[in-house]
């Protein structure tokens, strides 16, 4: 499989079934940690509905890259543009309500139930008065269905602090799925899961991309998972921050 550099003026190659209209554009993106550059001159157009695996060794800057795309970290140089359904360009912070993030730390409320933590994914879509006395029934039913899909049906009423690391990771994923965002940013979302659950989670994210046109950027370390689920693989080089590469994953 050949690797090629993709400039911002071009649309990267994508697998069949992925929409060709750019959803995310990185224009001359550069990120610096302390006095060390993580990436420089990153120009990339990501089509809406693509599953992009972000790869590279530990410490190369993958998490910082996702934070910049999410608008949580200001780029040292260049810019990140997110294009809405109307075709207008926005900075990430302007569309943060449309971004579902799965952090490595999960960021759950420990003394809240698995179901309540999952329902937090709907907070951006409901006014305060609609959740004052609890979430609507349709939200609770949708959350329960997702939790069952992720093998957490028996854990819905347990506090998250009483669940295992893998169960907490799946709860964070369920929260993002319930949000139904345009853009998913997942930082090693399957690191605590076994092979079956890994396939289940990544399959659901790929389904979100293929069936609903929701773009996924997912940090992965397993090359086999990249080949199985991704449309594009974006890699960073710890020895040369300007030597980023993107390739189409062919199946």
Phi, psi and omega in degrees: 000126184277151175251147180213151174276136181247122178273158185295340182276357180242157174263127184293155177295143181225158178288161182302138177097352179266132181298146186268345181290128181299136177252322183231132177233132175249121187243102179059034186294131174226136180232137183232136174243111187065236177257013183247128174283134175268318178208148178219146173063033182279111177243119186205136173247122182252120180294148175299133178089012178269147171256111184252118174273129178257119190232164180144164182293163178301140178085001184281343178117018182295316180294320177297322178298313179297321179298323178292319178295325180284347183086010180270347180225126180284126177300145175292324175209160180077192183208160175245128180239130175247130183258125180281178182295336179277358178086010180270145179274139180222154167281153184307320182297333181288338181238029184297330179292345179260011182243123176260122185245132172247103181279158174299325183278356179070319176054051175269159172275113190296326182262030172238155183288164175303319180295316181295318177299321179293318181296341177301339177295343180262359185300324181288348183253356183239140174288160184301321184292333181285340179250004183302319180249026179113164181282151177302156183301322183294327177292317180296321178293318179296318179297318180296320179298317180295317180297322176295319178301330182263012176076025182245018182301328181275356185251003192301328184258008175274145173295145183297330179291347179265002182256164182284170178300319178294323178291323177294322178296318178291328176296318178296324178292318178299320178300316179293319180296321180293333179294332182053056183280168173283331186228125175256132174237109186240119183259099182050058187287352183238019185295335183252015186249153176282178187298318183294311182292327175301312179297323180294313182295310182292329175295321177294320178294320178294324177296320176301321180289310187289317188268335185239001177067030180261122185284139182237127168245118190226123176283123180227145178251343184268117183297325180295321178292323176301312181293331185278325190244335190273154169265323180228149175237121178254121184240147178246147182250116182294339181273340183211100184298341178271357184263041173291153180219150173227138179222153173280137177267118181258138179246000000 
